[in-house]
Amino acid sequence: MSIQFCKKCIYPSTKPELQFNSQGICQGCISYENRKTIDWQLRESQFKEMLKKAKKKNVEYDCVIPVSGGKDSIFQVIKVLECGYNPLCVTSTTDIFTSIGKENIEVLKKLGVDHFQISTDPVLRKKINKFTLKSVGDISWAEHVTIYTIPTRIALNFNIPYVIWGENPNNDSGGPSWDENSSKLTARWHNEFGGLLGLRTSDLIQEFDEPENKFNLYCYPSDEELLKKKIDGIFLGYFFQWDGNSNYEIAKKNGFLNYEKKELEGSLVNYENLDNAQMRVHDYFKYLKYGYDRVTDWCCWHIRRGRLSRNEALELNKEKSGKYPSSYMGYDLKEILADIDCTITEFNQICDDFTNVEIFKCNNENKPVKTEDGSLILNHPYE
């Protein structure tokens, strides 16, 4: 299998939806350069102008802000408040909610906002997470779906005109160019990029012996439903310059807590993905399927913003990427898996089932070759 690497960052062509131009530059790098020409003052004025539409509805809240308590959530709330909006913050409860994640939710509340936290049935959710780990390689599928569906359903039920999301992840990740200049998160966007991995709620209904209404919170409203009530999903990153590192600095000044160590396992920073102890397992399956992970993501983002050279990024990626997820934030893998009634033996077999044998070294039986710590070896090292 031939793999192409971006000439500017280090993303591989195995990354889903990634496109390259004739010079070998990926769409993520092209999108980042294009955003340098945007008139951000004009965009900010457009965002403030939208408030007039919200006020015309004469409802209690101008917008819903989906929040996890992370650095970006706090940045979103700060920006929205600065622009005069009255938001309702909504949290879809995560799976293994860490203590620091809970503390950061409290930090967010102290910004002076109303806050809802909604949990789906935890017994059913654990069954869903085990099913999706085995079927699509995602231990956190339920979370990655409900972070979109629950806030949008709240907006629909309360007739709140806007749901204000963070950045369109396709900008930095190199998704399709047609989505690069989109300011809106629609049902179409959710179905294509909202973490469904090909599953639909109808698949869950068929799998589990539960009433259909148990899955309502996993369903994103249709564009027709939202249009009827004049509700728009908006990317804040369309209107304001977006950088995770800068967002962290602003959030930290407002009380945000980072991880106690210099770096999170499987990352290059200590200030993201702090709320759910499952996150390293989630990211590891990205590596098994496509040969890149959160370390690679951060290497690419740092290159674009001039914080790393490409050679420095290659060395960091070689050193830190793709490690077996034996622990995360003080949680042992066995403890993380116990939450969904999964053993280490089961987990390792699921890992093997999802390992892309075209990009990793295998033995004569076409089984992945592993190092002493359980990590895999790429056929095509990053270059």
Secondary structure, DSSP 4 states (H G I P E B T S, - for coil): ----B-SSS--BTTSTT--B-TTS-BHHHHHHHHHTTS-HHHHHHHHHHHHHHHHHT--S-SEEEE--SSHHHHHHHHHHHHTT--EEEEEE--SSB-HHHHHHHHHHHTTT-EEEEE---HHHHHHHHHHHHHHHS-TTHHHHHHHHHHHHHHHHHHT-SEEEES--THHHHT--GGGTT--B--HHHHHHHSS-TT--HHHHHHHS-S-GGGGGGG-PPPHHHHHHTT-EEEEGGGTS---HHHHHHHHHHTTPPPPSSSS-TTSS-SSSS-SBTTHHHHHHHHHHHHS--HHHHHHHHHHHTTSS-HHHHHHHHHHHTT----EETTEEHHHHHHTTT--HHHHHHHHHHH--TTTB-B-TTSPBPB-TTS-B-BSS---
